[in-house]
Amino acid sequence: MSDSASQNGRTRVAASDVEAIVREVLARLAGAESRVATRIEATMKSPPTTDERSLLLTERVVTTRLLEGRLAGVATVSVAARAVVTPAARDLLRERKIALRRGDAAEAATKAAPAARLVIGVAETHFDPAALVARVKPRLATVEQLPRVGLAGVVSELADRVRLGGDRGVLFTGEPQVALVLANRHPGVRAVAVGCADSMRRARAAIGPNVLVIQPRGKSSYQMESAVIEFSSGACECPPQYREALK
């Protein structure tokens, strides 16, 4: 074979190789475009949701204890429009770069829950619950304050309203121990003495209280208000293992 033929052969082979490479590249580009188009079409038909990275809370009070162990992989926490978010809870969300949103689904879920009827009693204390009642009233079906007729009389009235009417009772008193003894003597009454939302949440899980006793001395308005909101917003069912004993 002559040098020119050899050179021409080499040229023809090189051209074939180039053509094959070009065809492969074009095929890969076409495949990539097809995959991209498919992904875009799927995205337009089924927009990505953030449900898996969102935490929906319907509680009226959001604390760090409520958030504990529930924030892994969460990008957004949604709460009701009127929910109280404690400063510590806000700081925790900010540290983890988690967005806090109000309203929408959380508000709808909160409104869907039946509102409680609250009866408030005051005895053996100078505390005036008027301001607290005004703040929590929009969250409740009804709020009624009983006349101040002494500790025994107020407890008896609260117990009757709880047992016979299905209301929930809140008692502000400077004698919480006496109030607990008096209240829990009535059948069907499960009274607890707590002063904050976290304690109220634990009490609900343990016994499902229907009477809340609060000693105002030493507690802030926020602590008492959050306890009342937590008490009135959650269920108050007696745990099955105690129902027979606490009839």
PyRosetta script that sets phi, psi and omega in degrees:
from pyrosetta import init, pose_from_sequence

init()
pose = pose_from_sequence("MSDSASQNGRTRVAASDVEAIVREVLARLAGAESRVATRIEATMKSPPTTDERSLLLTERVVTTRLLEGRLAGVATVSVAARAVVTPAARDLLRERKIALRRGDAAEAATKAAPAARLVIGVAETHFDPAALVARVKPRLATVEQLPRVGLAGVVSELADRVRLGGDRGVLFTGEPQVALVLANRHPGVRAVAVGCADSMRRARAAIGPNVLVIQPRGKSSYQMESAVIEFSSGACECPPQYREALK")
pose.set_psi(1, 136.5)
pose.set_omega(1, -178.9)
pose.set_phi(2, -73.2)
pose.set_psi(2, 162.5)
pose.set_omega(2, 178.3)
pose.set_phi(3, -62.0)
pose.set_psi(3, -35.8)
pose.set_omega(3, -179.3)
pose.set_phi(4, -69.9)
pose.set_psi(4, -39.6)
pose.set_omega(4, 177.6)
pose.set_phi(5, -64.4)
pose.set_psi(5, -42.9)
pose.set_omega(5, 178.5)
pose.set_phi(6, -60.3)
pose.set_psi(6, -41.2)
pose.set_omega(6, -179.9)
pose.set_phi(7, -65.7)
pose.set_psi(7, -41.1)
pose.set_omega(7, 178.5)
pose.set_phi(8, -64.8)
pose.set_psi(8, -37.0)
pose.set_omega(8, 178.1)
pose.set_phi(9, -63.4)
pose.set_psi(9, -44.6)
pose.set_omega(9, 179.2)
pose.set_phi(10, -62.1)
pose.set_psi(10, -35.4)
pose.set_omega(10, 179.9)
pose.set_phi(11, -67.8)
pose.set_psi(11, -42.0)
pose.set_omega(11, -179.9)
pose.set_phi(12, -65.1)
pose.set_psi(12, -40.7)
pose.set_omega(12, 178.3)
pose.set_phi(13, -63.2)
pose.set_psi(13, -45.2)
pose.set_omega(13, 179.7)
pose.set_phi(14, -60.9)
pose.set_psi(14, -40.3)
pose.set_omega(14, 178.8)
pose.set_phi(15, -65.5)
pose.set_psi(15, -38.0)
pose.set_omega(15, 178.3)
pose.set_phi(16, -65.1)
pose.set_psi(16, -42.8)
pose.set_omega(16, 178.8)
pose.set_phi(17, -61.3)
pose.set_psi(17, -44.0)
pose.set_omega(17, 179.7)
pose.set_phi(18, -62.6)
pose.set_psi(18, -42.2)
pose.set_omega(18, 179.7)
pose.set_phi(19, -62.2)
pose.set_psi(19, -41.4)
pose.set_omega(19, 179.2)
pose.set_phi(20, -64.2)
pose.set_psi(20, -41.5)
pose.set_omega(20, 179.5)
pose.set_phi(21, -63.8)
pose.set_psi(21, -42.9)
pose.set_omega(21, 179.5)
pose.set_phi(22, -61.5)
pose.set_psi(22, -43.2)
pose.set_omega(22, 179.6)
pose.set_phi(23, -62.1)
pose.set_psi(23, -40.8)
pose.set_omega(23, -179.4)
pose.set_phi(24, -65.8)
pose.set_psi(24, -42.7)
pose.set_omega(24, 179.3)
pose.set_phi(25, -63.3)
pose.set_psi(25, -44.2)
pose.set_omega(25, 179.2)
pose.set_phi(26, -62.5)
pose.set_psi(26, -39.1)
pose.set_omega(26, 178.9)
pose.set_phi(27, -64.2)
pose.set_psi(27, -41.3)
pose.set_omega(27, 179.8)
pose.set_phi(28, -66.3)
pose.set_psi(28, -40.6)
pose.set_omega(28, 178.4)
pose.set_phi(29, -63.8)
pose.set_psi(29, -40.7)
pose.set_omega(29, 178.8)
pose.set_phi(30, -63.4)
pose.set_psi(30, -40.5)
pose.set_omega(30, 178.5)
pose.set_phi(31, -65.6)
pose.set_psi(31, -40.6)
pose.set_omega(31, 178.8)
pose.set_phi(32, -64.0)
pose.set_psi(32, -42.9)
pose.set_omega(32, 178.7)
pose.set_phi(33, -61.8)
pose.set_psi(33, -39.3)
pose.set_omega(33, 179.7)
pose.set_phi(34, -63.9)
pose.set_psi(34, -42.2)
pose.set_omega(34, -179.7)
pose.set_phi(35, -66.4)
pose.set_psi(35, -41.1)
pose.set_omega(35, 178.7)
pose.set_phi(36, -63.0)
pose.set_psi(36, -43.7)
pose.set_omega(36, 179.5)
pose.set_phi(37, -62.0)
pose.set_psi(37, -39.6)
pose.set_omega(37, 179.0)
pose.set_phi(38, -63.5)
pose.set_psi(38, -42.8)
pose.set_omega(38, 180.0)
pose.set_phi(39, -65.4)
pose.set_psi(39, -41.2)
pose.set_omega(39, 179.6)
pose.set_phi(40, -64.0)
pose.set_psi(40, -43.0)
pose.set_omega(40, 179.9)
pose.set_phi(41, -63.3)
pose.set_psi(41, -42.1)
pose.set_omega(41, 179.6)
pose.set_phi(42, -65.1)
pose.set_psi(42, -38.1)
pose.set_omega(42, 179.2)
pose.set_phi(43, -65.0)
pose.set_psi(43, -39.6)
pose.set_omega(43, -180.0)
pose.set_phi(44, -68.7)
pose.set_psi(44, -35.8)
pose.set_omega(44, -179.7)
pose.set_phi(45, -76.4)
pose.set_psi(45, -37.1)
pose.set_omega(45, -177.9)
pose.set_phi(46, -129.0)
pose.set_psi(46, 85.5)
pose.set_omega(46, -178.4)
pose.set_phi(47, -58.1)
pose.set_psi(47, 142.3)
pose.set_omega(47, -179.7)
pose.set_phi(48, -62.6)
pose.set_psi(48, 139.5)
pose.set_omega(48, 178.5)
pose.set_phi(49, -104.5)
pose.set_psi(49, 159.3)
pose.set_omega(49, 178.9)
pose.set_phi(50, -110.7)
pose.set_psi(50, 15.3)
pose.set_omega(50, -176.3)
pose.set_phi(51, -56.9)
pose.set_psi(51, -40.9)
pose.set_omega(51, -175.7)
pose.set_phi(52, -68.7)
pose.set_psi(52, -19.1)
pose.set_omega(52, -178.2)
pose.set_phi(53, -113.5)
pose.set_psi(53, 15.7)
pose.set_omega(53, 179.1)
pose.set_phi(54, -116.6)
pose.set_psi(54, 148.4)
pose.set_omega(54, 176.2)
pose.set_phi(55, -120.9)
pose.set_psi(55, 118.8)
pose.set_omega(55, -179.1)
pose.set_phi(56, -99.2)
pose.set_psi(56, 121.4)
pose.set_omega(56, -179.7)
pose.set_phi(57, -119.1)
pose.set_psi(57, 129.1)
pose.set_omega(57, 178.2)
pose.set_phi(58, -104.6)
pose.set_psi(58, -2.1)
pose.set_omega(58, 179.3)
pose.set_phi(59, -64.3)
pose.set_psi(59, 148.3)
pose.set_omega(59, 179.7)
pose.set_phi(60, -76.7)
pose.set_psi(60, -23.2)
pose.set_omega(60, 179.7)
pose.set_phi(61, -125.7)
pose.set_psi(61, 124.7)
pose.set_omega(61, -178.3)
pose.set_phi(62, -110.3)
pose.set_psi(62, 117.5)
pose.set_omega(62, -178.2)
pose.set_phi(63, -121.3)
pose.set_psi(63, 171.8)
pose.set_omega(63, 177.1)
pose.set_phi(64, -64.7)
pose.set_psi(64, -34.1)
pose.set_omega(64, 178.7)
pose.set_phi(65, -64.3)
pose.set_psi(65, -38.8)
pose.set_omega(65, 178.5)
pose.set_phi(66, -65.4)
pose.set_psi(66, -34.8)
pose.set_omega(66, -178.5)
pose.set_phi(67, -82.2)
pose.set_psi(67, -18.1)
pose.set_omega(67, -173.9)
pose.set_phi(68, -55.5)
pose.set_psi(68, 126.9)
pose.set_omega(68, 176.8)
pose.set_phi(69, 75.9)
pose.set_psi(69, 9.0)
pose.set_omega(69, -175.2)
pose.set_phi(70, -121.9)
pose.set_psi(70, 7.7)
pose.set_omega(70, -172.8)
pose.set_phi(71, -105.7)
pose.set_psi(71, 1.0)
pose.set_omega(71, -178.9)
pose.set_phi(72, -61.9)
pose.set_psi(72, 122.1)
pose.set_omega(72, 178.0)
pose.set_phi(73, 74.0)
pose.set_psi(73, 7.2)
pose.set_omega(73, -177.4)
pose.set_phi(74, -88.4)
pose.set_psi(74, 134.0)
pose.set_omega(74, 177.7)
pose.set_phi(75, -105.0)
pose.set_psi(75, -25.9)
pose.set_omega(75, -176.4)
pose.set_phi(76, -140.5)
pose.set_psi(76, 135.9)
pose.set_omega(76, 172.3)
pose.set_phi(77, -112.2)
pose.set_psi(77, 123.2)
pose.set_omega(77, -179.7)
pose.set_phi(78, -106.7)
pose.set_psi(78, 129.7)
pose.set_omega(78, 179.8)
pose.set_phi(79, -129.4)
pose.set_psi(79, 165.4)
pose.set_omega(79, 178.0)
pose.set_phi(80, -65.5)
pose.set_psi(80, 156.0)
pose.set_omega(80, -175.5)
pose.set_phi(81, -58.7)
pose.set_psi(81, -35.3)
pose.set_omega(81, -177.3)
pose.set_phi(82, -101.2)
pose.set_psi(82, 11.0)
pose.set_omega(82, -179.8)
pose.set_phi(83, -65.0)
pose.set_psi(83, 144.5)
pose.set_omega(83, 176.6)
pose.set_phi(84, -94.4)
pose.set_psi(84, 117.6)
pose.set_omega(84, 178.4)
pose.set_phi(85, -106.6)
pose.set_psi(85, 117.8)
pose.set_omega(85, -175.8)
pose.set_phi(86, -66.7)
pose.set_psi(86, 153.5)
pose.set_omega(86, 177.9)
pose.set_phi(87, -56.4)
pose.set_psi(87, -38.8)
pose.set_omega(87, 179.5)
pose.set_phi(88, -64.2)
pose.set_psi(88, -38.6)
pose.set_omega(88, 178.4)
pose.set_phi(89, -66.7)
pose.set_psi(89, -39.9)
pose.set_omega(89, 177.3)
pose.set_phi(90, -62.1)
pose.set_psi(90, -42.9)
pose.set_omega(90, 179.7)
pose.set_phi(91, -62.8)
pose.set_psi(91, -41.0)
pose.set_omega(91, 179.7)
pose.set_phi(92, -61.8)
pose.set_psi(92, -44.9)
pose.set_omega(92, 179.0)
pose.set_phi(93, -64.8)
pose.set_psi(93, -39.1)
pose.set_omega(93, -179.7)
pose.set_phi(94, -65.7)
pose.set_psi(94, -41.9)
pose.set_omega(94, 179.3)
pose.set_phi(95, -61.6)
pose.set_psi(95, -36.2)
pose.set_omega(95, -178.9)
pose.set_phi(96, -90.9)
pose.set_psi(96, 6.0)
pose.set_omega(96, 179.2)
pose.set_phi(97, 56.2)
pose.set_psi(97, 43.0)
pose.set_omega(97, 178.6)
pose.set_phi(98, -104.7)
pose.set_psi(98, 128.3)
pose.set_omega(98, -178.8)
pose.set_phi(99, -75.6)
pose.set_psi(99, 143.8)
pose.set_omega(99, 176.6)
pose.set_phi(100, -110.7)
pose.set_psi(100, 123.5)
pose.set_omega(100, -180.0)
pose.set_phi(101, -123.6)
pose.set_psi(101, 146.5)
pose.set_omega(101, -179.4)
pose.set_phi(102, -116.4)
pose.set_psi(102, 148.7)
pose.set_omega(102, 174.1)
pose.set_phi(103, 89.2)
pose.set_psi(103, -156.7)
pose.set_omega(103, 177.6)
pose.set_phi(104, 57.4)
pose.set_psi(104, -123.2)
pose.set_omega(104, -173.5)
pose.set_phi(105, -63.5)
pose.set_psi(105, -39.7)
pose.set_omega(105, -179.5)
pose.set_phi(106, -64.4)
pose.set_psi(106, -40.5)
pose.set_omega(106, 179.4)
pose.set_phi(107, -65.8)
pose.set_psi(107, -41.6)
pose.set_omega(107, 179.8)
pose.set_phi(108, -64.1)
pose.set_psi(108, -41.3)
pose.set_omega(108, 179.9)
pose.set_phi(109, -67.0)
pose.set_psi(109, -37.5)
pose.set_omega(109, 178.8)
pose.set_phi(110, -66.3)
pose.set_psi(110, -42.5)
pose.set_omega(110, -179.8)
pose.set_phi(111, -67.5)
pose.set_psi(111, -26.8)
pose.set_omega(111, -178.6)
pose.set_phi(112, -70.7)
pose.set_psi(112, -25.6)
pose.set_omega(112, 179.8)
pose.set_phi(113, -72.7)
pose.set_psi(113, 140.1)
pose.set_omega(113, -179.4)
pose.set_phi(114, -65.4)
pose.set_psi(114, 134.0)
pose.set_omega(114, 179.9)
pose.set_phi(115, -77.1)
pose.set_psi(115, 145.7)
pose.set_omega(115, -177.7)
pose.set_phi(116, -86.6)
pose.set_psi(116, 155.2)
pose.set_omega(116, 171.6)
pose.set_phi(117, -101.9)
pose.set_psi(117, 122.9)
pose.set_omega(117, -173.4)
pose.set_phi(118, -113.4)
pose.set_psi(118, 134.3)
pose.set_omega(118, 174.2)
pose.set_phi(119, -117.3)
pose.set_psi(119, 127.0)
pose.set_omega(119, -174.8)
pose.set_phi(120, -114.4)
pose.set_psi(120, 133.7)
pose.set_omega(120, 176.3)
pose.set_phi(121, -123.1)
pose.set_psi(121, 151.2)
pose.set_omega(121, 178.7)
pose.set_phi(122, -134.6)
pose.set_psi(122, 130.5)
pose.set_omega(122, -179.6)
pose.set_phi(123, -156.2)
pose.set_psi(123, 143.8)
pose.set_omega(123, 177.0)
pose.set_phi(124, 56.3)
pose.set_psi(124, 40.0)
pose.set_omega(124, 176.7)
pose.set_phi(125, -160.9)
pose.set_psi(125, 153.0)
pose.set_omega(125, 177.1)
pose.set_phi(126, -91.5)
pose.set_psi(126, 1.7)
pose.set_omega(126, -177.7)
pose.set_phi(127, -63.7)
pose.set_psi(127, 134.7)
pose.set_omega(127, 176.8)
pose.set_phi(128, -108.6)
pose.set_psi(128, 114.2)
pose.set_omega(128, -175.8)
pose.set_phi(129, -84.6)
pose.set_psi(129, 8.8)
pose.set_omega(129, -173.0)
pose.set_phi(130, -56.1)
pose.set_psi(130, -46.4)
pose.set_omega(130, -178.2)
pose.set_phi(131, -65.9)
pose.set_psi(131, -41.3)
pose.set_omega(131, 178.6)
pose.set_phi(132, -63.5)
pose.set_psi(132, -43.8)
pose.set_omega(132, 179.7)
pose.set_phi(133, -59.9)
pose.set_psi(133, -41.4)
pose.set_omega(133, -179.4)
pose.set_phi(134, -62.7)
pose.set_psi(134, -34.9)
pose.set_omega(134, -178.0)
pose.set_phi(135, -76.4)
pose.set_psi(135, -35.4)
pose.set_omega(135, -176.4)
pose.set_phi(136, -90.8)
pose.set_psi(136, -15.3)
pose.set_omega(136, -174.7)
pose.set_phi(137, -56.5)
pose.set_psi(137, -40.8)
pose.set_omega(137, -179.4)
pose.set_phi(138, -61.3)
pose.set_psi(138, -19.5)
pose.set_omega(138, -178.0)
pose.set_phi(139, -87.7)
pose.set_psi(139, -7.5)
pose.set_omega(139, -170.0)
pose.set_phi(140, -117.1)
pose.set_psi(140, 159.8)
pose.set_omega(140, 175.9)
pose.set_phi(141, -69.5)
pose.set_psi(141, -50.7)
pose.set_omega(141, 177.3)
pose.set_phi(142, -146.8)
pose.set_psi(142, 152.2)
pose.set_omega(142, 173.5)
pose.set_phi(143, -135.1)
pose.set_psi(143, 128.1)
pose.set_omega(143, -179.8)
pose.set_phi(144, -133.5)
pose.set_psi(144, 135.4)
pose.set_omega(144, 176.6)
pose.set_phi(145, -106.4)
pose.set_psi(145, 130.5)
pose.set_omega(145, -179.1)
pose.set_phi(146, -80.8)
pose.set_psi(146, 154.6)
pose.set_omega(146, 175.4)
pose.set_phi(147, -64.1)
pose.set_psi(147, 152.6)
pose.set_omega(147, 177.5)
pose.set_phi(148, -82.4)
pose.set_psi(148, 102.0)
pose.set_omega(148, -177.6)
pose.set_phi(149, -120.6)
pose.set_psi(149, 22.5)
pose.set_omega(149, -178.0)
pose.set_phi(150, 96.1)
pose.set_psi(150, 157.3)
pose.set_omega(150, -173.7)
pose.set_phi(151, -60.9)
pose.set_psi(151, -50.0)
pose.set_omega(151, -177.6)
pose.set_phi(152, -61.6)
pose.set_psi(152, -42.4)
pose.set_omega(152, -178.8)
pose.set_phi(153, -67.2)
pose.set_psi(153, -41.8)
pose.set_omega(153, 179.9)
pose.set_phi(154, -66.1)
pose.set_psi(154, -42.9)
pose.set_omega(154, 179.6)
pose.set_phi(155, -62.4)
pose.set_psi(155, -42.1)
pose.set_omega(155, 179.6)
pose.set_phi(156, -61.8)
pose.set_psi(156, -43.4)
pose.set_omega(156, 179.0)
pose.set_phi(157, -65.4)
pose.set_psi(157, -43.3)
pose.set_omega(157, 177.5)
pose.set_phi(158, -59.5)
pose.set_psi(158, -44.9)
pose.set_omega(158, -178.8)
pose.set_phi(159, -61.1)
pose.set_psi(159, -42.3)
pose.set_omega(159, 179.3)
pose.set_phi(160, -64.1)
pose.set_psi(160, -41.6)
pose.set_omega(160, -179.3)
pose.set_phi(161, -66.2)
pose.set_psi(161, -35.7)
pose.set_omega(161, 179.4)
pose.set_phi(162, -72.1)
pose.set_psi(162, -46.3)
pose.set_omega(162, -175.7)
pose.set_phi(163, -71.2)
pose.set_psi(163, -43.0)
pose.set_omega(163, -171.5)
pose.set_phi(164, -96.2)
pose.set_psi(164, -29.5)
pose.set_omega(164, -175.1)
pose.set_phi(165, -107.9)
pose.set_psi(165, -8.0)
pose.set_omega(165, -179.6)
pose.set_phi(166, 76.1)
pose.set_psi(166, 12.7)
pose.set_omega(166, 177.4)
pose.set_phi(167, -76.5)
pose.set_psi(167, 172.3)
pose.set_omega(167, 171.6)
pose.set_phi(168, -114.5)
pose.set_psi(168, 138.0)
pose.set_omega(168, -175.1)
pose.set_phi(169, -109.0)
pose.set_psi(169, 138.6)
pose.set_omega(169, 174.5)
pose.set_phi(170, -124.1)
pose.set_psi(170, 127.7)
pose.set_omega(170, -179.2)
pose.set_phi(171, -121.9)
pose.set_psi(171, 122.1)
pose.set_omega(171, 172.7)
pose.set_phi(172, -98.0)
pose.set_psi(172, 121.5)
pose.set_omega(172, -176.1)
pose.set_phi(173, -154.0)
pose.set_psi(173, 151.6)
pose.set_omega(173, 174.2)
pose.set_phi(174, -85.3)
pose.set_psi(174, -1.7)
pose.set_omega(174, 179.7)
pose.set_phi(175, -124.4)
pose.set_psi(175, 67.6)
pose.set_omega(175, -175.3)
pose.set_phi(176, -64.5)
pose.set_psi(176, -35.8)
pose.set_omega(176, -179.2)
pose.set_phi(177, -65.1)
pose.set_psi(177, -45.0)
pose.set_omega(177, 178.3)
pose.set_phi(178, -63.4)
pose.set_psi(178, -42.2)
pose.set_omega(178, -179.8)
pose.set_phi(179, -60.9)
pose.set_psi(179, -40.1)
pose.set_omega(179, 179.5)
pose.set_phi(180, -63.9)
pose.set_psi(180, -44.0)
pose.set_omega(180, 179.6)
pose.set_phi(181, -62.5)
pose.set_psi(181, -46.1)
pose.set_omega(181, -179.5)
pose.set_phi(182, -63.5)
pose.set_psi(182, -44.1)
pose.set_omega(182, -176.6)
pose.set_phi(183, -67.6)
pose.set_psi(183, -43.4)
pose.set_omega(183, -174.3)
pose.set_phi(184, -77.4)
pose.set_psi(184, -1.4)
pose.set_omega(184, 172.3)
pose.set_phi(185, -77.7)
pose.set_psi(185, -17.3)
pose.set_omega(185, -178.5)
pose.set_phi(186, -85.1)
pose.set_psi(186, 132.6)
pose.set_omega(186, 179.1)
pose.set_phi(187, -58.6)
pose.set_psi(187, 136.4)
pose.set_omega(187, 176.5)
pose.set_phi(188, 82.6)
pose.set_psi(188, -3.4)
pose.set_omega(188, 179.6)
pose.set_phi(189, -95.6)
pose.set_psi(189, 131.5)
pose.set_omega(189, 176.8)
pose.set_phi(190, -125.4)
pose.set_psi(190, 92.2)
pose.set_omega(190, -175.5)
pose.set_phi(191, -98.3)
pose.set_psi(191, 138.8)
pose.set_omega(191, 176.2)
pose.set_phi(192, -132.4)
pose.set_psi(192, 155.1)
pose.set_omega(192, 177.4)
pose.set_phi(193, -114.1)
pose.set_psi(193, 109.8)
pose.set_omega(193, 177.8)
pose.set_phi(194, -137.8)
pose.set_psi(194, 164.7)
pose.set_omega(194, -177.3)
pose.set_phi(195, -132.9)
pose.set_psi(195, 12.7)
pose.set_omega(195, 177.8)
pose.set_phi(196, -155.2)
pose.set_psi(196, 166.6)
pose.set_omega(196, -175.5)
pose.set_phi(197, -65.2)
pose.set_psi(197, -39.7)
pose.set_omega(197, -178.8)
pose.set_phi(198, -63.1)
pose.set_psi(198, -44.4)
pose.set_omega(198, 177.9)
pose.set_phi(199, -63.9)
pose.set_psi(199, -36.7)
pose.set_omega(199, 178.8)
pose.set_phi(200, -65.5)
pose.set_psi(200, -39.2)
pose.set_omega(200, 179.5)
pose.set_phi(201, -64.1)
pose.set_psi(201, -41.6)
pose.set_omega(201, 178.6)
pose.set_phi(202, -67.1)
pose.set_psi(202, -39.8)
pose.set_omega(202, 179.0)
pose.set_phi(203, -64.0)
pose.set_psi(203, -39.5)
pose.set_omega(203, 178.8)
pose.set_phi(204, -61.6)
pose.set_psi(204, -43.5)
pose.set_omega(204, -179.7)
pose.set_phi(205, -65.1)
pose.set_psi(205, -31.9)
pose.set_omega(205, -176.1)
pose.set_phi(206, -82.6)
pose.set_psi(206, -40.2)
pose.set_omega(206, -170.5)
pose.set_phi(207, -139.3)
pose.set_psi(207, -9.4)
pose.set_omega(207, -178.7)
pose.set_phi(208, 60.3)
pose.set_psi(208, 58.9)
pose.set_omega(208, -175.0)
pose.set_phi(209, -66.0)
pose.set_psi(209, 148.2)
pose.set_omega(209, 174.3)
pose.set_phi(210, -117.7)
pose.set_psi(210, 0.1)
pose.set_omega(210, 172.4)
pose.set_phi(211, -132.5)
pose.set_psi(211, 129.7)
pose.set_omega(211, 179.0)
pose.set_phi(212, -112.1)
pose.set_psi(212, 124.4)
pose.set_omega(212, 178.3)
pose.set_phi(213, -107.9)
pose.set_psi(213, 127.5)
pose.set_omega(213, -179.2)
pose.set_phi(214, -126.9)
pose.set_psi(214, 131.0)
pose.set_omega(214, 171.9)
pose.set_phi(215, -95.2)
pose.set_psi(215, 110.8)
pose.set_omega(215, -174.7)
pose.set_phi(216, -63.1)
pose.set_psi(216, -32.1)
pose.set_omega(216, -175.9)
pose.set_phi(217, -60.4)
pose.set_psi(217, 128.5)
pose.set_omega(217, 177.4)
pose.set_phi(218, 85.3)
pose.set_psi(218, 2.7)
pose.set_omega(218, -179.0)
pose.set_phi(219, -118.2)
pose.set_psi(219, 144.0)
pose.set_omega(219, 178.2)
pose.set_phi(220, -80.9)
pose.set_psi(220, 162.1)
pose.set_omega(220, 176.8)
pose.set_phi(221, -59.5)
pose.set_psi(221, -38.3)
pose.set_omega(221, 179.9)
pose.set_phi(222, -63.2)
pose.set_psi(222, -44.5)
pose.set_omega(222, 179.9)
pose.set_phi(223, -59.7)
pose.set_psi(223, -45.9)
pose.set_omega(223, -178.5)
pose.set_phi(224, -68.0)
pose.set_psi(224, -42.3)
pose.set_omega(224, -179.8)
pose.set_phi(225, -63.2)
pose.set_psi(225, -44.1)
pose.set_omega(225, -179.6)
pose.set_phi(226, -65.2)
pose.set_psi(226, -34.9)
pose.set_omega(226, 177.4)
pose.set_phi(227, -65.8)
pose.set_psi(227, -42.9)
pose.set_omega(227, 179.6)
pose.set_phi(228, -65.9)
pose.set_psi(228, -41.9)
pose.set_omega(228, 179.2)
pose.set_phi(229, -63.0)
pose.set_psi(229, -45.2)
pose.set_omega(229, 178.9)
pose.set_phi(230, -63.1)
pose.set_psi(230, -41.2)
pose.set_omega(230, 179.7)
pose.set_phi(231, -62.8)
pose.set_psi(231, -41.0)
pose.set_omega(231, -174.6)
pose.set_phi(232, -84.0)
pose.set_psi(232, -17.4)
pose.set_omega(232, -174.1)
pose.set_phi(233, -93.6)
pose.set_psi(233, -24.8)
pose.set_omega(233, -177.4)
pose.set_phi(234, -97.8)
pose.set_psi(234, 174.9)
pose.set_omega(234, 178.4)
pose.set_phi(235, -70.5)
pose.set_psi(235, 155.0)
pose.set_omega(235, 178.1)
pose.set_phi(236, -130.4)
pose.set_psi(236, 42.1)
pose.set_omega(236, 180.0)
pose.set_phi(237, -81.5)
pose.set_psi(237, 137.6)
pose.set_omega(237, 176.8)
pose.set_phi(238, -72.2)
pose.set_psi(238, 133.1)
pose.set_omega(238, 178.0)
pose.set_phi(239, -57.6)
pose.set_psi(239, 143.1)
pose.set_omega(239, -176.1)
pose.set_phi(240, -53.5)
pose.set_psi(240, -36.9)
pose.set_omega(240, -175.8)
pose.set_phi(241, -69.7)
pose.set_psi(241, -13.9)
pose.set_omega(241, -178.6)
pose.set_phi(242, -112.7)
pose.set_psi(242, -3.4)
pose.set_omega(242, -173.1)
pose.set_phi(243, -61.0)
pose.set_psi(243, -43.8)
pose.set_omega(243, -178.3)
pose.set_phi(244, -64.4)
pose.set_psi(244, -42.3)
pose.set_omega(244, -177.6)
pose.set_phi(245, -72.5)
pose.set_psi(245, -26.0)
pose.set_omega(245, -174.4)
pose.set_phi(246, -108.5)
pose.set_psi(246, 22.0)
pose.set_omega(246, 177.1)
pose.set_phi(247, -62.3)
pose.dump_pdb("model.pdb")
